[in-house]
Amino acid sequence: MRIINIREQVEYKDKAIEYIQSKWASKENLRLYEDWITHSLKTNSDLPVWYLLENKGESIGCAGLITNDFISRIDLWLISCFNQ
């Protein structure tokens, strides 16, 4: 298994977006994850940063480290994770 930092390995951006959308997104917010991940590649800040977990070339998990919960608590830092 390997953990891929999308900021360091930008060639995995689209694969990560697709996987993260398949696990976290709803029909209503599908494009939000694409926007968040794409914009995270352009920041000078340490956060947000997104990760993809692969095993033998198959995406099996993902994580996002963000500065807030995107909704109401901008004072919080959050680690969001999902795996199969």
ABEGO torsion letter per residue (X at the ends): XBBBBAAABAAAAAAAAAAAAAAABBAAAAAAAAAAAAAAAABABAOBBBBBBBBGGBBABBBBBBABAGAABAABBBBBBBBX
